[in-house]
Amino acid sequence: MALHLIKLCVGVESIDQLTDWIAEDLVRQRGMGLEPEDTHTTRMIPKRIPELLDGGSLYWVIKGQVQARQRLRDLQTVTGADGIQRCRIVFDPQVIPTEWQPKRPFQGWRYLQEKDAPRDLASIGGAGDELPSALKAELAELGLL
């Protein structure tokens, strides 16, 4: 069974904004002559890397709801200019919408067991008949979703 990570997607209002940001970043990297990679750097380095890389994903909490995930490709230890070691998370750039699941704010990332992870929308037939994301976000803020 895969082990996952969960993290707040700070500054992002919707899945569409997250996917747009990723696409823009990959275009920027190509323009710089780099091999494009979708990455995120975080302070703490997971101890359970083999379990995470065995089919794990990072689940994104957007506006207080787990809304999407990205498959983990690699977890790398990098040292910043300040001499502090950090974890560079490399993702598959595809953002996979999930069932919405409320999540209170927290710092950093947390492990997420497979049994506790929300299901992919596509796996439950939710890809075509979803509420508009703005309406869904408003209902969630009101505690109705």
C-alpha positions as CSV (number, residue, x, y, z in Angstrom):
1,M,0.0,0.0,0.0
2,A,1.3,3.4,-1.0
3,L,2.2,6.1,1.5
4,H,1.4,9.7,0.6
5,L,2.1,13.2,1.7
6,I,-0.4,16.0,2.3
7,K,0.5,19.7,2.2
8,L,-1.2,23.1,2.1
9,C,-1.2,24.7,-1.3
10,V,-0.5,28.2,-0.1
11,G,-1.5,31.1,-2.3
12,V,-3.6,29.0,-4.6
13,E,-7.4,29.5,-4.8
14,S,-8.3,26.6,-7.2
15,I,-7.2,23.5,-9.0
16,D,-7.2,25.6,-12.2
17,Q,-4.9,28.1,-10.7
18,L,-2.5,25.3,-9.6
19,T,-2.5,23.7,-13.1
20,D,-2.0,27.1,-14.8
21,W,0.9,27.9,-12.4
22,I,2.6,24.5,-13.2
23,A,2.2,25.0,-17.0
24,E,3.6,28.5,-16.8
25,D,6.6,27.3,-14.8
26,L,7.4,24.4,-17.2
27,V,7.2,26.9,-20.1
28,R,9.6,29.2,-18.3
29,Q,12.0,26.4,-17.6
30,R,12.0,25.4,-21.3
31,G,12.6,29.0,-22.3
32,M,15.7,29.0,-20.1
33,G,16.9,25.8,-21.9
34,L,16.3,23.6,-18.9
35,E,14.8,20.2,-18.8
36,P,11.4,21.1,-17.3
37,E,10.4,19.5,-14.0
38,D,7.6,20.3,-11.6
39,T,9.1,20.6,-8.2
40,H,8.5,22.0,-4.7
41,T,11.1,22.5,-2.0
42,T,10.2,22.1,1.6
43,R,12.2,22.3,4.8
44,M,11.7,18.8,6.3
45,I,13.0,15.7,4.6
46,P,10.7,12.6,4.9
47,K,12.3,9.5,6.5
48,R,10.0,7.1,4.6
49,I,11.2,7.9,1.1
50,P,11.1,4.3,-0.3
51,E,7.4,4.0,0.8
52,L,6.5,7.4,-0.7
53,L,8.2,6.6,-4.1
54,D,6.3,3.3,-4.3
55,G,3.2,4.8,-5.9
56,G,2.8,7.7,-3.5
57,S,1.3,11.2,-4.2
58,L,1.2,14.6,-2.6
59,Y,-2.3,15.6,-1.8
60,W,-2.9,19.4,-2.0
61,V,-5.1,21.2,0.5
62,I,-6.6,24.2,-1.3
63,K,-8.8,26.6,0.6
64,G,-9.3,24.2,3.5
65,Q,-10.2,21.2,1.3
66,V,-8.1,18.4,-0.1
67,Q,-8.9,18.9,-3.7
68,A,-6.2,17.3,-5.8
69,R,-3.0,15.2,-5.9
70,Q,0.2,14.8,-7.9
71,R,2.2,11.6,-8.2
72,L,5.6,11.7,-6.6
73,R,8.5,11.1,-9.0
74,D,11.5,11.7,-6.7
75,L,12.5,13.2,-3.3
76,Q,15.9,14.7,-3.3
77,T,18.0,16.2,-0.5
78,V,19.4,19.6,-1.5
79,T,21.4,22.1,0.4
80,G,20.5,25.8,0.1
81,A,22.9,28.7,-0.2
82,D,22.3,29.1,3.6
83,G,23.8,25.7,4.2
84,I,20.4,24.2,5.3
85,Q,19.3,20.9,3.9
86,R,15.9,20.8,2.4
87,C,13.7,18.3,0.4
88,R,13.1,18.9,-3.3
89,I,9.9,17.1,-4.3
90,V,9.7,16.2,-8.0
91,F,6.1,15.6,-9.2
92,D,4.4,14.3,-12.3
93,P,3.0,17.6,-13.6
94,Q,-0.5,16.1,-14.0
95,V,-2.9,17.4,-11.3
96,I,-5.5,14.8,-10.5
97,P,-8.7,16.1,-8.9
98,T,-9.9,14.2,-5.9
99,E,-13.0,14.1,-3.7
100,W,-13.0,17.2,-1.5
101,Q,-12.1,16.4,2.1
102,P,-12.0,19.2,4.8
103,K,-8.5,19.7,6.4
104,R,-7.6,22.2,9.0
105,P,-4.4,24.3,8.5
106,F,-1.1,22.8,9.5
107,Q,2.6,23.6,8.9
108,G,4.8,21.7,6.5
109,W,3.7,18.3,5.2
110,R,2.2,15.2,6.9
111,Y,2.2,11.6,6.0
112,L,-1.2,10.4,4.6
113,Q,-2.1,6.7,4.7
114,E,-3.7,5.2,1.7
115,K,-6.9,4.3,3.7
116,D,-7.3,8.0,4.6
117,A,-6.7,9.5,1.2
118,P,-9.6,10.9,-0.8
119,R,-10.5,9.0,-4.0
120,D,-9.8,10.4,-7.5
121,L,-12.9,12.0,-9.0
122,A,-12.4,10.1,-12.2
123,S,-12.5,6.7,-10.3
124,I,-15.9,7.5,-8.9
125,G,-17.5,9.0,-12.0
126,G,-17.2,12.6,-10.9
127,A,-15.3,14.1,-13.7
128,G,-18.2,15.4,-15.8
129,D,-21.0,16.3,-13.4
130,E,-19.1,18.4,-10.8
131,L,-20.3,21.7,-9.5
132,P,-18.4,24.7,-10.7
133,S,-15.3,25.1,-8.6
134,A,-16.2,28.6,-7.4
135,L,-19.6,27.4,-6.2
136,K,-18.1,24.3,-4.6
137,A,-15.6,26.5,-2.7
138,E,-18.3,28.9,-1.5
139,L,-20.4,25.9,-0.3
140,A,-17.4,24.5,1.5
141,E,-16.7,27.8,3.2
142,L,-20.3,27.9,4.5
143,G,-19.9,24.4,5.8
144,L,-22.4,22.9,3.4
145,L,-20.0,20.7,1.6
